[in-house]
Amino acid sequence: RSLAWTRSFEGQVVEVLVEGASRHDAGVIAGRTSANLMVNFPGETSEIGRTMRVRVTRGFTNSARGERLDRGVELP
């Protein structure tokens, strides 16, 4: 993956399956899109296992930053 690839998602709304807490930022959770883009955004660990709609705000070399648009849904 490249910086150009992750930046191509900036401004897009994506579905993210929350996998866990950010390794670097308290109060931030992380998950992946169906395109395997790792997205970090504010949230709580109680949301692990939920699918969230997230707007990508910034692409970085190995991941992206985003903002949550809804409360998410639990997967069956």
Secondary structure as the mmCIF struct_conf table of DSSP 4:
data_model
#
loop_
_struct_conf.conf_type_id
_struct_conf.id
_struct_conf.beg_label_comp_id
_struct_conf.beg_label_asym_id
_struct_conf.beg_label_seq_id
_struct_conf.end_label_comp_id
_struct_conf.end_label_asym_id
_struct_conf.end_label_seq_id
HELX_RH_AL_P HELX_RH_AL_P1 LEU A 3 ARG A 7
TURN_TY1_P TURN_TY1_P1 SER A 8 GLY A 11
STRN STRN1 VAL A 13 ALA A 21
BEND BEND1 ARG A 23 HIS A 24
TURN_TY1_P TURN_TY1_P2 ALA A 26 GLY A 27
STRN STRN2 VAL A 28 ARG A 32
TURN_TY1_P TURN_TY1_P3 SER A 34 ALA A 35
STRN STRN3 MET A 38 PRO A 42
HELX_RH_3T_P HELX_RH_3T_P1 THR A 45 GLU A 47
TURN_TY1_P TURN_TY1_P4 ILE A 48 GLY A 49
STRN STRN4 ARG A 50 GLY A 59
BEND BEND2 THR A 61 ASN A 62
STRN STRN5 ALA A 64 ARG A 68
BEND BEND3 ASP A 70 ASP A 70
STRN STRN6 VAL A 73 GLU A 74
#
